[in-house]
Amino acid sequence: MNAAHTHLADRRRRRLILLTIAAGTFVSVLDQTGVTLALPLMTTEFGATIPFVQWVALGYMLATGSLLLPAGRLSDMVGRKVVYMGGFAVFVVGAGLAAASPNLIAVIAFRIVQGVGAAMIQANGMAILTTTFPASERGRVIGMFMTMVGLGAIMGPVVAGLVVDVFGWRAVFAASAPLGILSLVAAMVVLNRDPPSVGSARQLASGFDWAGALMSAGGLVSFLLVMTTAYRLGWASPGAVALLILSVALLAAFVYWERRASHPMLDLDLFSRRTFALGSSASFFGFLAGTSVFSMMPFFLQDVIDLSPRSAGLFIAPAALGFALAGPMSGLLSDRIGPRRIEFAGLGMLAASLIILGRLTVETEPWMVAGAMTMQGLGMGIYYTPNTASVLSVVEQARYGVATAFLNMTRNTANVVGVGLATTIVTVTMASRGFEPTLDAVADGGAGVEVAFTQGLRIAFLALGAFIGVSIVLTYLKPSAREDVTVREPVGEAEPQPSGD
């Protein structure tokens, strides 16, 4: 086969790999966002409280967020295809068992199993793509990846709503199993087999940083629990304080250990690279400020201005669609002109959207909310793709697994922190005006509580908007990959050559 035919075959194979990872990502995000539609029916069937039923979603999130780093490091050692396929196998088993669970405790347990599989999937999807495509196409490919994340977020509630209405809540989990099997088979057939860096199980057992994995996972679980429960328990309650102290102690011990471990899970040398350190920090603050809107606005649309759930979804959907569409465009532009100007444009749109939402009143028209949220979705999509591409440009391909896992962990953690802070600000504002400091009180109605809730939203959005300013400063200080003197490999990697198994 001549060189032209070989190059064409390689390009076709890369596109097939992109399609496979995109479909797998879509399935995992579809399941994550869709399950929330099943929670009300589960509350009724099991006679459980809302906070208890919320553990169906919370357990999944905690498992995924805390295990991303270990899964990324494992993939760098045994191969990304193996861990990615293993993730879908675990995901399918968890989905099937959750669908057949006889009680709520079993559902929560098997959702945690699904979360373990999701961590293995999410830690490797982007890493596989960025090692398959050349550096000159990195932004476009990451944009395509984020498009599937956005589409999964849009379609999850839509598909799950139809499934729940017709077949009941168990069908949401049952439907995930065949989709996961299809993704597993596609990965088995299409993805390239990457050789492991360890030669035996004994080398894996001795080379994997078990202590670091336990400390990082324990620290993140403790921290995420604080951020998701402290607004109900009280930030000064013994439980919240104990969890916060535990998380700080474990994460500090993790950093101390990683500096001295012979085979660290996360090589802290990466943070000596200013592009990596400043870029990932800017991403954290950007997502912290941005994603809280998506969790809080459904309460405003349904409980304050009295839209139906279906109508509220229609006003929120353009934001997710904007995120999905903006990723590939900004990625393509960043490949051509560099990331910096595009990142500033995205952050500027995010800041503007939060300023607009910071003027909410109980008389605000739905179209104004839809416009601001669409602007926010576009801003997040425009910003995230070039920022991620720039961060990965200073990482060696051998460490893409743990690096992309760290970026996903950063995004997930920022989402939880943002929601926790926004909820705290809103409930404290409600309490200061003499109302019950819970979001459930908003659903009960009453002009006074609606006004107090809306005032809390205004304060929350403006306060969180200040973090966009932090992200802008960090982005300004971030050097380009070629300016970062700590880069250990040439920025323009040799073009990878896809090959079959």
C-alpha positions in Angstrom: 0.0 0.0 0.0 1.4 3.4 -1.0 1.9 6.3 1.4 -1.3 8.1 0.3 -3.4 5.0 0.8 -1.8 4.4 4.2 -2.5 8.0 5.3 -6.1 7.7 4.1 -6.6 4.4 6.0 -5.1 6.0 9.1 -7.5 8.9 8.9 -10.5 6.6 8.4 -9.4 4.6 11.4 -9.0 7.7 13.6 -12.5 8.8 12.6 -13.9 5.4 13.6 -12.1 5.6 16.9 -13.5 9.1 17.5 -17.0 7.7 16.7 -16.6 4.8 19.1 -15.4 7.0 22.0 -18.0 9.6 21.3 -20.8 7.0 21.4 -19.4 5.5 24.7 -19.2 9.0 26.2 -22.8 9.7 25.1 -24.0 6.6 26.8 -22.3 7.2 30.1 -23.5 10.9 30.3 -27.0 9.9 29.2 -27.2 7.5 32.1 -25.8 10.0 34.6 -28.2 12.8 33.8 -31.3 10.7 33.1 -31.5 8.9 36.4 -32.8 12.0 38.2 -36.1 11.6 36.4 -36.6 8.2 38.1 -36.1 9.5 41.6 -39.6 10.7 42.3 -41.1 7.3 41.4 -38.5 5.6 43.6 -39.5 7.8 46.5 -43.1 6.7 46.1 -42.5 3.0 45.6 -40.0 2.6 48.5 -41.7 5.1 50.8 -38.4 6.8 51.3 -37.5 10.4 52.1 -36.1 12.7 49.3 -32.6 13.0 50.9 -32.3 9.2 51.1 -33.4 8.7 47.5 -30.9 11.4 46.4 -28.2 8.9 47.3 -29.0 7.1 44.1 -27.4 10.0 42.3 -25.0 11.0 45.0 -23.4 7.6 45.4 -22.8 7.4 41.7 -21.2 10.9 41.8 -19.0 10.2 44.8 -17.7 6.9 43.3 -16.9 8.5 39.9 -15.3 11.7 41.3 -13.1 9.9 43.8 -11.9 7.1 41.5 -11.0 9.1 38.4 -7.3 9.6 39.4 -6.7 5.9 40.3 -8.4 4.8 37.1 -6.3 7.2 35.1 -3.1 6.0 36.7 -4.1 2.3 36.2 -4.7 3.0 32.5 -1.2 4.4 32.1 0.1 1.2 33.5 -2.0 -1.6 32.0 -3.3 0.1 28.9 -6.2 2.5 28.2 -8.2 0.1 26.1 -8.2 -2.5 28.8 -9.4 -0.1 31.5 -11.9 1.6 29.2 -13.5 -1.8 28.3 -13.4 -2.9 31.9 -15.2 0.2 32.8 -18.1 -0.6 30.5 -18.2 -4.2 31.8 -18.6 -2.9 35.4 -21.1 -0.2 34.2 -23.3 -2.9 32.5 -23.2 -5.2 35.5 -24.2 -2.3 37.9 -27.0 -1.2 35.6 -28.5 -4.7 35.3 -28.3 -5.3 39.1 -29.8 -1.8 39.9 -32.7 -2.6 37.6 -33.4 -5.8 39.4 -32.9 -4.5 43.0 -35.5 -5.4 45.6 -35.0 -2.4 47.8 -33.5 1.1 47.8 -30.3 0.2 49.6 -29.5 -2.3 46.8 -30.2 0.3 44.1 -27.8 2.7 45.8 -25.1 0.0 46.2 -25.3 -1.0 42.5 -25.3 2.7 41.4 -22.0 3.0 43.3 -20.8 0.0 41.2 -21.9 1.9 38.1 -20.0 4.9 39.3 -16.8 2.8 39.5 -17.3 1.8 35.9 -18.0 5.4 34.9 -14.7 6.5 36.5 -12.9 4.0 34.4 -14.7 5.2 31.2 -14.3 8.9 31.9 -10.7 8.6 32.8 -9.8 7.2 29.4 -12.1 8.5 26.7 -10.3 11.8 26.2 -6.8 10.2 26.7 -7.5 7.7 24.0 -8.5 10.4 21.6 -5.6 12.7 22.3 -3.1 9.9 21.8 -4.8 8.8 18.6 -4.9 12.2 16.8 -1.9 14.5 16.1 -1.3 17.5 18.3 -2.4 19.8 15.4 -5.9 18.4 15.7 -6.1 18.2 19.5 -8.5 21.2 20.0 -11.0 19.9 17.4 -11.0 16.4 18.8 -11.5 17.6 22.4 -14.3 19.8 21.1 -16.0 16.8 19.5 -15.6 14.9 22.8 -17.3 17.7 24.7 -20.1 17.9 22.2 -21.0 14.3 23.1 -20.9 15.3 26.8 -23.3 18.1 26.0 -25.7 16.0 23.9 -25.7 13.3 26.5 -26.7 16.0 29.1 -29.5 17.2 26.9 -30.9 13.8 25.9 -30.6 12.2 29.3 -33.6 13.8 30.9 -35.6 13.7 27.6 -35.1 10.0 27.0 -35.4 9.0 30.7 -38.6 11.0 31.0 -40.2 9.0 28.1 -38.9 5.7 29.4 -40.1 6.4 33.0 -43.5 7.4 31.8 -44.0 4.3 29.8 -42.1 1.6 31.6 -41.4 2.8 35.1 -38.1 3.7 36.9 -36.4 0.3 36.6 -36.4 0.7 32.8 -34.0 3.6 33.1 -31.3 1.2 34.5 -32.3 -1.7 32.3 -32.0 0.4 29.1 -28.4 1.4 30.1 -27.3 -2.3 30.0 -27.7 -3.0 26.2 -26.3 0.5 25.4 -23.3 -0.3 27.5 -22.8 -3.7 25.9 -22.9 -2.1 22.4 -20.2 0.4 23.6 -18.1 -2.4 25.0 -18.3 -4.4 21.8 -17.4 -1.4 19.7 -14.4 -0.6 21.9 -13.3 -4.2 21.6 -13.4 -4.2 17.8 -12.3 -0.7 17.0 -9.8 0.7 19.6 -6.1 0.1 19.2 -4.4 -2.1 21.7 -1.9 0.0 23.6 0.9 -2.1 25.3 1.1 -2.0 29.1 4.0 -0.4 30.9 4.1 -3.3 33.4 4.9 -6.8 32.4 3.2 -8.9 35.1 0.6 -8.8 37.8 3.3 -8.7 40.4 4.8 -5.5 38.8 1.3 -4.0 38.7 0.8 -4.8 42.4 4.1 -3.3 43.4 4.1 -0.4 41.0 0.6 0.9 41.6 0.4 3.5 44.3 -2.3 1.9 46.5 -1.7 4.2 49.5 -2.0 7.3 47.3 -5.2 5.9 45.7 -6.8 5.3 49.1 -5.8 8.8 50.5 -6.9 10.7 47.4 -10.2 8.8 47.1 -10.9 9.1 50.9 -10.1 12.8 50.9 -12.3 13.5 47.8 -15.2 11.5 49.2 -15.0 13.4 52.5 -14.8 16.8 50.7 -17.6 16.1 48.3 -19.8 14.9 51.2 -19.2 18.1 53.0 -20.1 20.2 49.9 -23.3 18.2 49.3 -24.7 17.9 52.8 -23.3 20.8 54.9 -26.1 23.2 53.7 -28.6 20.9 55.4 -26.5 19.9 58.4 -25.0 23.3 59.0 -21.4 24.2 58.2 -20.6 24.4 62.0 -22.2 21.0 62.8 -20.0 18.3 64.2 -20.5 16.1 61.2 -19.6 18.7 58.6 -16.6 19.9 60.6 -15.3 16.3 61.1 -15.6 15.6 57.4 -13.9 18.8 56.5 -11.0 18.1 58.8 -10.8 14.5 57.5 -10.7 15.6 53.9 -7.9 18.2 54.6 -5.9 15.7 56.5 -6.2 13.0 53.9 -5.4 15.3 50.9 -2.4 16.8 52.8 -1.2 13.3 53.5 -1.7 12.5 49.8 0.5 15.4 48.7 3.2 14.5 51.3 3.1 10.8 50.2 3.2 11.6 46.4 6.4 13.7 46.8 8.2 10.7 48.4 6.6 7.7 46.7 8.8 5.7 44.3 5.8 5.2 41.9 3.4 8.1 42.6 -0.1 7.9 41.3 -0.1 11.6 40.4 3.4 12.9 39.6 3.4 16.4 41.3 6.1 17.4 38.9 3.3 18.2 36.5 2.4 21.2 38.6 5.9 22.7 38.1 4.7 23.3 34.5 2.9 26.6 34.7 0.6 25.8 31.8 -0.7 22.7 33.5 -1.0 24.2 37.0 -2.5 27.6 36.0 -4.7 26.0 33.2 -6.2 23.4 35.5 -6.8 25.9 38.3 -8.5 28.3 35.8 -10.7 25.5 34.7 -11.7 24.7 38.3 -12.8 28.3 39.1 -14.5 28.6 35.7 -16.7 25.5 36.2 -17.2 26.3 39.9 -18.9 29.6 38.8 -20.7 28.3 35.7 -22.3 25.0 36.5 -24.2 26.1 39.6 -26.7 27.8 37.3 -27.9 24.5 35.9 -28.7 23.1 39.3 -30.5 26.2 40.7 -32.5 27.5 37.7 -35.0 24.6 37.5 -36.3 25.7 41.0 -36.7 29.3 39.7 -38.4 28.3 36.5 -40.8 25.8 38.0 -41.4 27.1 41.5 -41.1 30.9 41.1 -42.4 31.7 37.6 -44.6 28.5 37.5 -43.4 26.8 34.3 -44.2 23.1 33.9 -41.3 20.7 34.0 -41.5 20.2 30.3 -41.5 24.0 29.6 -38.6 24.5 32.0 -36.6 21.8 30.2 -37.2 23.7 26.9 -35.8 26.9 28.4 -32.8 25.1 29.8 -32.0 22.9 26.8 -30.5 25.7 24.6 -27.7 26.2 27.2 -26.6 22.5 26.9 -27.0 22.7 23.2 -24.8 25.8 23.1 -22.2 24.0 25.1 -22.3 21.1 22.7 -22.1 23.2 19.5 -19.4 25.6 20.8 -16.8 23.0 21.6 -15.8 21.9 18.1 -15.8 25.4 16.8 -13.6 26.8 19.5 -11.4 23.7 19.3 -10.9 24.2 15.5 -10.1 27.9 16.0 -7.6 27.2 18.9 -5.8 24.7 16.6 -5.4 27.6 14.1 -4.8 30.7 16.1 -3.9 29.4 19.6 -6.1 29.2 22.7 -5.6 32.4 24.6 -8.0 34.8 22.8 -10.7 32.1 22.6 -10.4 31.3 26.3 -10.9 35.0 27.1 -13.9 35.2 24.8 -15.5 32.2 26.6 -14.8 33.6 30.1 -16.2 36.9 29.1 -19.5 35.3 28.0 -19.6 33.4 31.2 -19.1 36.6 33.3 -21.8 38.5 31.2 -24.3 35.7 31.7 -23.8 35.7 35.5 -24.2 39.5 35.6 -27.5 39.2 33.8 -28.7 36.4 36.1 -27.6 38.5 39.0 -30.5 40.8 38.1 -33.3 38.2 38.5 -36.6 39.1 40.1 -39.9 37.2 40.5 -41.1 39.1 37.4 -38.2 38.1 35.2 -39.4 36.8 31.8 -38.5 33.2 30.9 -36.9 34.4 27.6 -34.4 36.5 29.5 -33.4 33.4 31.6 -33.1 31.3 28.4 -30.9 34.0 26.7 -28.6 34.2 29.7 -28.3 30.5 30.1 -27.6 30.0 26.4 -24.9 32.6 26.6 -23.5 30.6 29.6 -23.6 27.3 27.7 -21.8 28.9 24.8 -19.2 30.5 27.1 -18.4 27.2 28.8 -18.1 25.4 25.5 -15.9 28.1 24.0 -13.6 28.2 27.1 -13.2 24.6 28.1 -12.0 23.1 24.8 -8.9 25.4 24.2 -8.1 25.4 27.8 -8.0 21.6 28.0 -5.9 21.4 24.8 -3.4 23.9 26.1 -3.0 22.0 29.4 -2.5 18.7 27.7 0.1 20.2 25.3 2.7 20.1 28.1 2.0 16.5 29.2 3.8 13.5 27.8 1.6 11.0 26.1 2.6 8.3 28.5 0.9 10.3 31.3 -2.3 11.3 29.3 -4.4 8.8 31.3 -3.7 10.4 34.7 -3.6 13.9 33.3 -7.0 13.7 31.6 -8.4 11.9 34.7 -7.1 14.8 36.8 -8.8 17.4 34.5 -12.1 15.4 34.7 -11.8 15.2 38.5 -11.2 19.0 38.6 -14.3 19.6 36.6 -16.5 17.2 38.6 -15.2 18.6 41.9 -15.8 22.2 40.7 -19.3 21.3 39.8 -20.1 19.9 43.3 -18.3 22.9 45.0 -20.2 25.4 42.9 -23.6 23.8 43.6 -22.8 23.5 47.4 -21.8 27.2 47.6 -24.8 28.4 45.6 -27.2 26.3 47.7 -25.6 27.6 50.9 -25.9 31.2 49.8 -29.5 30.8 48.8 -30.6 28.9 52.0 -28.8 31.4 54.3 -30.5 34.3 52.5 -33.9 32.6 53.0 -33.1 32.0 56.7 -32.1 35.6 57.2 -35.6 36.6 56.0 -37.4 34.2 58.3 -38.1 31.3 56.0 -37.1 27.6 56.3 -33.6 27.3 54.8 -34.3 24.5 52.4 -35.0 24.3 48.7 -38.1 22.2 49.5 -39.7 25.3 51.0 -39.6 27.0 47.6 -41.8 24.2 46.1 -44.4 24.8 48.9 -45.0 28.3 47.4 -45.8 31.7 48.9 -44.8 35.1 47.6 -42.5 35.8 50.5 -40.4 32.7 50.1 -40.2 33.1 46.4 -38.8 36.6 46.8 -36.3 35.5 49.4 -35.2 32.6 47.1 -34.8 34.9 44.2 -32.7 37.3 46.2 -30.5 34.5 47.3 -30.0 33.5 43.7 -29.0 37.0 42.7 -26.4 37.1 45.5 -25.2 33.6 44.7 -24.7 34.3 40.9 -22.9 37.6 41.5 -20.7 36.1 44.3 -19.8 33.0 42.1 -19.2 35.4 39.2 -16.2 36.7 41.1 -14.5 33.3 40.5 -14.7 34.0 36.8 -12.4 37.0 37.5 -10.0 34.6 39.2 -10.1 32.3 36.2 -9.4 35.3 33.9 -6.3 36.3 35.9 -5.0 32.7 35.9 -5.5 32.4 32.2 -3.7 35.7 31.6 -0.7 34.4 33.7 -0.7 31.0 31.9 2.2 30.8 29.4 1.8 29.1 26.0 3.1 25.6 25.7 6.2 26.8 23.8 6.9 29.4 26.5 6.7 26.9 29.3 10.3 26.1 30.1 9.3 23.1 32.2 8.0 21.1 29.1 10.0 17.9 29.0 9.0 16.7 25.5 8.6 18.7 22.3 5.2 20.3 22.0 4.5 19.1 18.5 4.5 15.3 19.1 5.1 13.1 16.2 1.8 12.2 14.5 0.5 9.0 16.0 0.0 6.1 13.6 -3.2 4.1 14.4 -2.9 0.4 14.0 -5.2 -2.5 14.5 -5.1 -5.1 17.3 
